[in-house]
């Protein structure tokens, strides 16, 4: 492992576009972890959807139904009828 001169741009953590290399790595990891969590959430929701109903609901329809249960202004049955399920 090499040591960096604290007075050099690399030693001060300045890498391209004015941000530090550590910041850039952190943001890259953050972006990738967000993508990973979105994929895992979608897989789990699809499995839940398959277990919950034999009807051919799409993931979008499932999200709308879930949103409506959180909103509370409309009955889920009304939304299901609107979606044709």
Jmol script that loads the backbone (N, CA, C; Angstrom):
load data "model"
ATOM      1  N   UNK A   1       0.847  -1.167   0.000  1.00  0.00           N
ATOM      2  CA  UNK A   1       0.000   0.000   0.000  1.00  0.00           C
ATOM      3  C   UNK A   1       0.892   1.230   0.000  1.00  0.00           C
ATOM      4  N   UNK A   2       0.600   2.183  -0.844  1.00  0.00           N
ATOM      5  CA  UNK A   2       1.420   3.389  -0.928  1.00  0.00           C
ATOM      6  C   UNK A   2       0.816   4.486  -0.059  1.00  0.00           C
ATOM      7  N   UNK A   3       1.658   5.410   0.336  1.00  0.00           N
ATOM      8  CA  UNK A   3       1.176   6.558   1.103  1.00  0.00           C
ATOM      9  C   UNK A   3       1.066   7.750   0.176  1.00  0.00           C
ATOM     10  N   UNK A   4       0.147   8.629   0.487  1.00  0.00           N
ATOM     11  CA  UNK A   4      -0.079   9.805  -0.342  1.00  0.00           C
ATOM     12  C   UNK A   4       0.399  11.050   0.386  1.00  0.00           C
ATOM     13  N   UNK A   5       0.936  11.971  -0.375  1.00  0.00           N
ATOM     14  CA  UNK A   5       1.336  13.261   0.174  1.00  0.00           C
ATOM     15  C   UNK A   5       0.072  14.064   0.471  1.00  0.00           C
ATOM     16  N   UNK A   6      -0.140  14.507   1.718  1.00  0.00           N
ATOM     17  CA  UNK A   6      -1.355  15.246   2.053  1.00  0.00           C
ATOM     18  C   UNK A   6      -1.505  16.541   1.267  1.00  0.00           C
ATOM     19  N   UNK A   7      -0.435  17.044   0.683  1.00  0.00           N
ATOM     20  CA  UNK A   7      -0.514  18.284  -0.081  1.00  0.00           C
ATOM     21  C   UNK A   7      -0.899  18.049  -1.541  1.00  0.00           C
ATOM     22  N   UNK A   8      -0.832  16.800  -2.003  1.00  0.00           N
ATOM     23  CA  UNK A   8      -1.181  16.514  -3.396  1.00  0.00           C
ATOM     24  C   UNK A   8      -2.696  16.407  -3.534  1.00  0.00           C
ATOM     25  N   UNK A   9      -3.230  16.609  -4.749  1.00  0.00           N
ATOM     26  CA  UNK A   9      -4.677  16.474  -4.949  1.00  0.00           C
ATOM     27  C   UNK A   9      -5.190  15.095  -4.554  1.00  0.00           C
ATOM     28  N   UNK A  10      -4.406  14.048  -4.839  1.00  0.00           N
ATOM     29  CA  UNK A  10      -4.833  12.698  -4.473  1.00  0.00           C
ATOM     30  C   UNK A  10      -4.859  12.529  -2.958  1.00  0.00           C
ATOM     31  N   UNK A  11      -3.872  13.099  -2.283  1.00  0.00           N
ATOM     32  CA  UNK A  11      -3.790  12.991  -0.831  1.00  0.00           C
ATOM     33  C   UNK A  11      -4.895  13.745  -0.130  1.00  0.00           C
ATOM     34  N   UNK A  12      -5.370  14.817  -0.752  1.00  0.00           N
ATOM     35  CA  UNK A  12      -6.473  15.578  -0.165  1.00  0.00           C
ATOM     36  C   UNK A  12      -7.819  14.978  -0.529  1.00  0.00           C
ATOM     37  N   UNK A  13      -7.813  13.918  -1.332  1.00  0.00           N
ATOM     38  CA  UNK A  13      -9.064  13.276  -1.716  1.00  0.00           C
ATOM     39  C   UNK A  13      -9.750  13.945  -2.883  1.00  0.00           C
ATOM     40  N   UNK A  14      -9.025  14.719  -3.655  1.00  0.00           N
ATOM     41  CA  UNK A  14      -9.631  15.383  -4.799  1.00  0.00           C
ATOM     42  C   UNK A  14      -9.409  14.533  -6.037  1.00  0.00           C
ATOM     43  N   UNK A  15     -10.486  14.075  -6.624  1.00  0.00           N
ATOM     44  CA  UNK A  15     -10.385  13.259  -7.832  1.00  0.00           C
ATOM     45  C   UNK A  15     -11.438  13.727  -8.815  1.00  0.00           C
ATOM     46  N   UNK A  16     -11.056  14.062 -10.017  1.00  0.00           N
ATOM     47  CA  UNK A  16     -11.970  14.453 -11.071  1.00  0.00           C
ATOM     48  C   UNK A  16     -13.190  15.222 -10.597  1.00  0.00           C
ATOM     49  N   UNK A  17     -13.726  16.094 -11.319  1.00  0.00           N
ATOM     50  CA  UNK A  17     -14.940  16.854 -11.068  1.00  0.00           C
ATOM     51  C   UNK A  17     -15.005  17.464  -9.669  1.00  0.00           C
ATOM     52  N   UNK A  18     -13.909  17.601  -8.977  1.00  0.00           N
ATOM     53  CA  UNK A  18     -13.893  18.278  -7.695  1.00  0.00           C
ATOM     54  C   UNK A  18     -14.330  17.438  -6.513  1.00  0.00           C
ATOM     55  N   UNK A  19     -14.782  16.209  -6.717  1.00  0.00           N
ATOM     56  CA  UNK A  19     -15.205  15.361  -5.610  1.00  0.00           C
ATOM     57  C   UNK A  19     -14.116  14.385  -5.245  1.00  0.00           C
ATOM     58  N   UNK A  20     -14.164  13.887  -4.042  1.00  0.00           N
ATOM     59  CA  UNK A  20     -13.135  12.931  -3.629  1.00  0.00           C
ATOM     60  C   UNK A  20     -13.444  11.552  -4.195  1.00  0.00           C
ATOM     61  N   UNK A  21     -12.407  10.765  -4.330  1.00  0.00           N
ATOM     62  CA  UNK A  21     -12.585   9.399  -4.827  1.00  0.00           C
ATOM     63  C   UNK A  21     -13.453   8.607  -3.867  1.00  0.00           C
ATOM     64  N   UNK A  22     -13.296   8.852  -2.575  1.00  0.00           N
ATOM     65  CA  UNK A  22     -14.113   8.146  -1.582  1.00  0.00           C
ATOM     66  C   UNK A  22     -15.582   8.516  -1.738  1.00  0.00           C
ATOM     67  N   UNK A  23     -15.867   9.795  -1.998  1.00  0.00           N
ATOM     68  CA  UNK A  23     -17.249  10.224  -2.218  1.00  0.00           C
ATOM     69  C   UNK A  23     -17.835   9.557  -3.450  1.00  0.00           C
ATOM     70  N   UNK A  24     -17.047   9.492  -4.512  1.00  0.00           N
ATOM     71  CA  UNK A  24     -17.523   8.857  -5.738  1.00  0.00           C
ATOM     72  C   UNK A  24     -17.795   7.376  -5.522  1.00  0.00           C
ATOM     73  N   UNK A  25     -16.921   6.707  -4.786  1.00  0.00           N
ATOM     74  CA  UNK A  25     -17.148   5.286  -4.482  1.00  0.00           C
ATOM     75  C   UNK A  25     -18.388   5.118  -3.616  1.00  0.00           C
ATOM     76  N   UNK A  26     -18.562   6.007  -2.643  1.00  0.00           N
ATOM     77  CA  UNK A  26     -19.735   5.940  -1.773  1.00  0.00           C
ATOM     78  C   UNK A  26     -21.014   6.087  -2.585  1.00  0.00           C
ATOM     79  N   UNK A  27     -21.049   7.067  -3.489  1.00  0.00           N
ATOM     80  CA  UNK A  27     -22.246   7.278  -4.304  1.00  0.00           C
ATOM     81  C   UNK A  27     -22.480   6.111  -5.259  1.00  0.00           C
ATOM     82  N   UNK A  28     -21.433   5.515  -5.768  1.00  0.00           N
ATOM     83  CA  UNK A  28     -21.585   4.340  -6.635  1.00  0.00           C
ATOM     84  C   UNK A  28     -22.182   3.180  -5.849  1.00  0.00           C
ATOM     85  N   UNK A  29     -21.671   2.957  -4.641  1.00  0.00           N
ATOM     86  CA  UNK A  29     -22.210   1.886  -3.792  1.00  0.00           C
ATOM     87  C   UNK A  29     -23.660   2.186  -3.437  1.00  0.00           C
ATOM     88  N   UNK A  30     -23.963   3.434  -3.147  1.00  0.00           N
ATOM     89  CA  UNK A  30     -25.327   3.825  -2.816  1.00  0.00           C
ATOM     90  C   UNK A  30     -26.276   3.560  -3.983  1.00  0.00           C
ATOM     91  N   UNK A  31     -25.856   3.929  -5.199  1.00  0.00           N
ATOM     92  CA  UNK A  31     -26.689   3.672  -6.386  1.00  0.00           C
ATOM     93  C   UNK A  31     -26.902   2.177  -6.599  1.00  0.00           C
ATOM     94  N   UNK A  32     -25.829   1.410  -6.494  1.00  0.00           N
ATOM     95  CA  UNK A  32     -25.941  -0.032  -6.717  1.00  0.00           C
ATOM     96  C   UNK A  32     -26.788  -0.703  -5.643  1.00  0.00           C
ATOM     97  N   UNK A  33     -26.681  -0.251  -4.396  1.00  0.00           N
ATOM     98  CA  UNK A  33     -27.498  -0.845  -3.335  1.00  0.00           C
ATOM     99  C   UNK A  33     -28.967  -0.501  -3.533  1.00  0.00           C
ATOM    100  N   UNK A  34     -29.252   0.683  -4.077  1.00  0.00           N
ATOM    101  CA  UNK A  34     -30.639   1.051  -4.367  1.00  0.00           C
ATOM    102  C   UNK A  34     -31.206   0.149  -5.465  1.00  0.00           C
ATOM    103  N   UNK A  35     -30.429  -0.100  -6.498  1.00  0.00           N
ATOM    104  CA  UNK A  35     -30.869  -0.992  -7.573  1.00  0.00           C
ATOM    105  C   UNK A  35     -31.104  -2.390  -7.027  1.00  0.00           C
ATOM    106  N   UNK A  36     -30.177  -2.884  -6.220  1.00  0.00           N
ATOM    107  CA  UNK A  36     -30.305  -4.216  -5.636  1.00  0.00           C
ATOM    108  C   UNK A  36     -31.557  -4.314  -4.774  1.00  0.00           C
ATOM    109  N   UNK A  37     -31.798  -3.317  -3.925  1.00  0.00           N
ATOM    110  CA  UNK A  37     -32.972  -3.375  -3.051  1.00  0.00           C
ATOM    111  C   UNK A  37     -34.265  -3.297  -3.854  1.00  0.00           C
ATOM    112  N   UNK A  38     -34.268  -2.543  -4.947  1.00  0.00           N
ATOM    113  CA  UNK A  38     -35.460  -2.471  -5.798  1.00  0.00           C
ATOM    114  C   UNK A  38     -35.761  -3.816  -6.442  1.00  0.00           C
ATOM    115  N   UNK A  39     -34.732  -4.504  -6.899  1.00  0.00           N
ATOM    116  CA  UNK A  39     -34.918  -5.822  -7.513  1.00  0.00           C
ATOM    117  C   UNK A  39     -35.425  -6.824  -6.478  1.00  0.00           C
ATOM    118  N   UNK A  40     -34.837  -6.816  -5.293  1.00  0.00           N
ATOM    119  CA  UNK A  40     -35.271  -7.737  -4.236  1.00  0.00           C
ATOM    120  C   UNK A  40     -36.719  -7.456  -3.858  1.00  0.00           C
ATOM    121  N   UNK A  41     -37.080  -6.168  -3.709  1.00  0.00           N
ATOM    122  CA  UNK A  41     -38.454  -5.811  -3.361  1.00  0.00           C
ATOM    123  C   UNK A  41     -39.422  -6.299  -4.433  1.00  0.00           C
ATOM    124  N   UNK A  42     -39.057  -6.113  -5.695  1.00  0.00           N
ATOM    125  CA  UNK A  42     -39.938  -6.541  -6.781  1.00  0.00           C
ATOM    126  C   UNK A  42     -40.106  -8.058  -6.783  1.00  0.00           C
ATOM    127  N   UNK A  43     -39.030  -8.792  -6.569  1.00  0.00           N
ATOM    128  CA  UNK A  43     -39.118 -10.257  -6.513  1.00  0.00           C
ATOM    129  C   UNK A  43     -40.031 -10.687  -5.376  1.00  0.00           C
ATOM    130  N   UNK A  44     -39.868 -10.085  -4.209  1.00  0.00           N
ATOM    131  CA  UNK A  44     -40.708 -10.444  -3.067  1.00  0.00           C
ATOM    132  C   UNK A  44     -42.168 -10.090  -3.315  1.00  0.00           C
ATOM    133  N   UNK A  45     -42.421  -8.944  -3.942  1.00  0.00           N
ATOM    134  CA  UNK A  45     -43.799  -8.557  -4.232  1.00  0.00           C
ATOM    135  C   UNK A  45     -44.432  -9.499  -5.248  1.00  0.00           C
ATOM    136  N   UNK A  46     -43.683  -9.921  -6.243  1.00  0.00           N
ATOM    137  CA  UNK A  46     -44.220 -10.858  -7.232  1.00  0.00           C
ATOM    138  C   UNK A  46     -44.563 -12.182  -6.565  1.00  0.00           C
ATOM    139  N   UNK A  47     -43.692 -12.662  -5.683  1.00  0.00           N
ATOM    140  CA  UNK A  47     -43.984 -13.910  -4.966  1.00  0.00           C
ATOM    141  C   UNK A  47     -45.204 -13.754  -4.074  1.00  0.00           C
ATOM    142  N   UNK A  48     -45.312 -12.623  -3.374  1.00  0.00           N
ATOM    143  CA  UNK A  48     -46.478 -12.365  -2.532  1.00  0.00           C
ATOM    144  C   UNK A  48     -47.735 -12.323  -3.380  1.00  0.00           C
ATOM    145  N   UNK A  49     -47.652 -11.683  -4.515  1.00  0.00           N
ATOM    146  CA  UNK A  49     -48.789 -11.580  -5.420  1.00  0.00           C
ATOM    147  C   UNK A  49     -49.225 -12.954  -5.910  1.00  0.00           C
ATOM    148  N   UNK A  50     -48.280 -13.794  -6.272  1.00  0.00           N
ATOM    149  CA  UNK A  50     -48.610 -15.143  -6.736  1.00  0.00           C
ATOM    150  C   UNK A  50     -49.243 -15.971  -5.626  1.00  0.00           C
ATOM    151  N   UNK A  51     -48.784 -15.783  -4.385  1.00  0.00           N
ATOM    152  CA  UNK A  51     -49.342 -16.524  -3.255  1.00  0.00           C
ATOM    153  C   UNK A  51     -50.695 -15.978  -2.820  1.00  0.00           C
ATOM    154  N   UNK A  52     -50.931 -14.675  -3.017  1.00  0.00           N
ATOM    155  CA  UNK A  52     -52.131 -14.028  -2.494  1.00  0.00           C
ATOM    156  C   UNK A  52     -53.376 -14.289  -3.332  1.00  0.00           C
ATOM    157  N   UNK A  53     -53.223 -14.398  -4.629  1.00  0.00           N
ATOM    158  CA  UNK A  53     -54.408 -14.526  -5.470  1.00  0.00           C
ATOM    159  C   UNK A  53     -54.116 -15.373  -6.708  1.00  0.00           C
ATOM    160  N   UNK A  54     -55.104 -16.142  -7.124  1.00  0.00           N
ATOM    161  CA  UNK A  54     -54.946 -16.891  -8.370  1.00  0.00           C
ATOM    162  C   UNK A  54     -55.245 -16.026  -9.604  1.00  0.00           C
ATOM    163  N   UNK A  55     -55.744 -14.805  -9.377  1.00  0.00           N
ATOM    164  CA  UNK A  55     -56.082 -13.921 -10.484  1.00  0.00           C
ATOM    165  C   UNK A  55     -54.818 -13.392 -11.150  1.00  0.00           C
ATOM    166  N   UNK A  56     -54.903 -13.090 -12.433  1.00  0.00           N
ATOM    167  CA  UNK A  56     -53.719 -12.610 -13.163  1.00  0.00           C
ATOM    168  C   UNK A  56     -53.459 -11.115 -12.955  1.00  0.00           C
ATOM    169  N   UNK A  57     -53.140 -10.719 -11.726  1.00  0.00           N
ATOM    170  CA  UNK A  57     -52.823  -9.319 -11.448  1.00  0.00           C
ATOM    171  C   UNK A  57     -51.406  -9.005 -11.905  1.00  0.00           C
ATOM    172  N   UNK A  58     -51.257  -7.829 -12.479  1.00  0.00           N
ATOM    173  CA  UNK A  58     -49.905  -7.371 -12.797  1.00  0.00           C
ATOM    174  C   UNK A  58     -49.324  -6.701 -11.559  1.00  0.00           C
ATOM    175  N   UNK A  59     -48.038  -6.500 -11.567  1.00  0.00           N
ATOM    176  CA  UNK A  59     -47.397  -5.837 -10.444  1.00  0.00           C
ATOM    177  C   UNK A  59     -47.903  -4.401 -10.310  1.00  0.00           C
ATOM    178  N   UNK A  60     -48.184  -3.739 -11.421  1.00  0.00           N
ATOM    179  CA  UNK A  60     -48.726  -2.374 -11.378  1.00  0.00           C
ATOM    180  C   UNK A  60     -50.101  -2.352 -10.735  1.00  0.00           C
ATOM    181  N   UNK A  61     -50.940  -3.305 -11.086  1.00  0.00           N
ATOM    182  CA  UNK A  61     -52.260  -3.393 -10.470  1.00  0.00           C
ATOM    183  C   UNK A  61     -52.136  -3.653  -8.972  1.00  0.00           C
ATOM    184  N   UNK A  62     -51.212  -4.503  -8.597  1.00  0.00           N
ATOM    185  CA  UNK A  62     -50.978  -4.786  -7.184  1.00  0.00           C
ATOM    186  C   UNK A  62     -50.543  -3.524  -6.447  1.00  0.00           C
ATOM    187  N   UNK A  63     -49.658  -2.732  -7.056  1.00  0.00           N
ATOM    188  CA  UNK A  63     -49.206  -1.488  -6.430  1.00  0.00           C
ATOM    189  C   UNK A  63     -50.356  -0.511  -6.252  1.00  0.00           C
ATOM    190  N   UNK A  64     -51.235  -0.421  -7.238  1.00  0.00           N
ATOM    191  CA  UNK A  64     -52.385   0.475  -7.123  1.00  0.00           C
ATOM    192  C   UNK A  64     -53.299   0.017  -6.001  1.00  0.00           C
ATOM    193  N   UNK A  65     -53.562  -1.271  -5.922  1.00  0.00           N
ATOM    194  CA  UNK A  65     -54.401  -1.783  -4.839  1.00  0.00           C
ATOM    195  C   UNK A  65     -53.767  -1.512  -3.480  1.00  0.00           C
ATOM    196  N   UNK A  66     -52.471  -1.699  -3.386  1.00  0.00           N
ATOM    197  CA  UNK A  66     -51.765  -1.448  -2.131  1.00  0.00           C
ATOM    198  C   UNK A  66     -51.843   0.033  -1.766  1.00  0.00           C
ATOM    199  N   UNK A  67     -51.676   0.901  -2.751  1.00  0.00           N
ATOM    200  CA  UNK A  67     -51.760   2.336  -2.515  1.00  0.00           C
ATOM    201  C   UNK A  67     -53.146   2.732  -2.028  1.00  0.00           C
ATOM    202  N   UNK A  68     -54.147   2.157  -2.617  1.00  0.00           N
ATOM    203  CA  UNK A  68     -55.513   2.497  -2.227  1.00  0.00           C
ATOM    204  C   UNK A  68     -55.815   2.069  -0.796  1.00  0.00           C
ATOM    205  N   UNK A  69     -55.242   0.976  -0.362  1.00  0.00           N
ATOM    206  CA  UNK A  69     -55.477   0.565   1.026  1.00  0.00           C
ATOM    207  C   UNK A  69     -54.796   1.526   1.989  1.00  0.00           C
ATOM    208  N   UNK A  70     -53.702   2.141   1.584  1.00  0.00           N
ATOM    209  CA  UNK A  70     -53.021   3.110   2.442  1.00  0.00           C
ATOM    210  C   UNK A  70     -53.741   4.451   2.450  1.00  0.00           C
ATOM    211  N   UNK A  71     -54.316   4.833   1.322  1.00  0.00           N
ATOM    212  CA  UNK A  71     -54.992   6.116   1.192  1.00  0.00           C
ATOM    213  C   UNK A  71     -56.255   6.149   2.044  1.00  0.00           C
ATOM    214  N   UNK A  72     -57.087   5.118   1.944  1.00  0.00           N
ATOM    215  CA  UNK A  72     -58.290   5.021   2.744  1.00  0.00           C
ATOM    216  C   UNK A  72     -59.485   5.787   2.220  1.00  0.00           C
ATOM    217  N   UNK A  73     -59.348   6.557   1.162  1.00  0.00           N
ATOM    218  CA  UNK A  73     -60.476   7.329   0.643  1.00  0.00           C
ATOM    219  C   UNK A  73     -61.413   6.482  -0.209  1.00  0.00           C
ATOM    220  N   UNK A  74     -60.880   5.470  -0.836  1.00  0.00           N
ATOM    221  CA  UNK A  74     -61.681   4.619  -1.707  1.00  0.00           C
ATOM    222  C   UNK A  74     -61.674   3.200  -1.163  1.00  0.00           C
ATOM    223  N   UNK A  75     -62.748   2.501  -1.452  1.00  0.00           N
ATOM    224  CA  UNK A  75     -62.785   1.100  -1.056  1.00  0.00           C
ATOM    225  C   UNK A  75     -61.999   0.281  -2.073  1.00  0.00           C
ATOM    226  N   UNK A  76     -61.327  -0.732  -1.573  1.00  0.00           N
ATOM    227  CA  UNK A  76     -60.506  -1.569  -2.443  1.00  0.00           C
ATOM    228  C   UNK A  76     -61.370  -2.245  -3.499  1.00  0.00           C
ATOM    229  N   UNK A  77     -62.581  -2.632  -3.152  1.00  0.00           N
ATOM    230  CA  UNK A  77     -63.481  -3.267  -4.108  1.00  0.00           C
ATOM    231  C   UNK A  77     -63.791  -2.376  -5.297  1.00  0.00           C
ATOM    232  N   UNK A  78     -63.949  -1.080  -5.054  1.00  0.00           N
ATOM    233  CA  UNK A  78     -64.206  -0.136  -6.145  1.00  0.00           C
ATOM    234  C   UNK A  78     -63.025  -0.078  -7.108  1.00  0.00           C
ATOM    235  N   UNK A  79     -61.844  -0.032  -6.544  1.00  0.00           N
ATOM    236  CA  UNK A  79     -60.650   0.006  -7.387  1.00  0.00           C
ATOM    237  C   UNK A  79     -60.473  -1.301  -8.144  1.00  0.00           C
ATOM    238  N   UNK A  80     -60.728  -2.423  -7.486  1.00  0.00           N
ATOM    239  CA  UNK A  80     -60.610  -3.718  -8.153  1.00  0.00           C
ATOM    240  C   UNK A  80     -61.596  -3.805  -9.315  1.00  0.00           C
ATOM    241  N   UNK A  81     -62.802  -3.287  -9.112  1.00  0.00           N
ATOM    242  CA  UNK A  81     -63.794  -3.285 -10.190  1.00  0.00           C
ATOM    243  C   UNK A  81     -63.319  -2.388 -11.340  1.00  0.00           C
ATOM    244  N   UNK A  82     -62.759  -1.232 -11.017  1.00  0.00           N
ATOM    245  CA  UNK A  82     -62.235  -0.323 -12.034  1.00  0.00           C
ATOM    246  C   UNK A  82     -61.126  -0.973 -12.848  1.00  0.00           C
ATOM    247  N   UNK A  83     -60.253  -1.736 -12.165  1.00  0.00           N
ATOM    248  CA  UNK A  83     -59.156  -2.407 -12.854  1.00  0.00           C
ATOM    249  C   UNK A  83     -59.610  -3.650 -13.609  1.00  0.00           C
ATOM    250  N   UNK A  84     -60.829  -4.096 -13.338  1.00  0.00           N
ATOM    251  CA  UNK A  84     -61.337  -5.276 -14.015  1.00  0.00           C
ATOM    252  C   UNK A  84     -60.813  -6.575 -13.450  1.00  0.00           C
ATOM    253  N   UNK A  85     -60.552  -6.588 -12.151  1.00  0.00           N
ATOM    254  CA  UNK A  85     -60.066  -7.816 -11.507  1.00  0.00           C
ATOM    255  C   UNK A  85     -61.059  -8.296 -10.464  1.00  0.00           C
TER     256      UNK A  85
END
end "model"
wireframe off; spacefill off
backbone 0.3
color backbone group
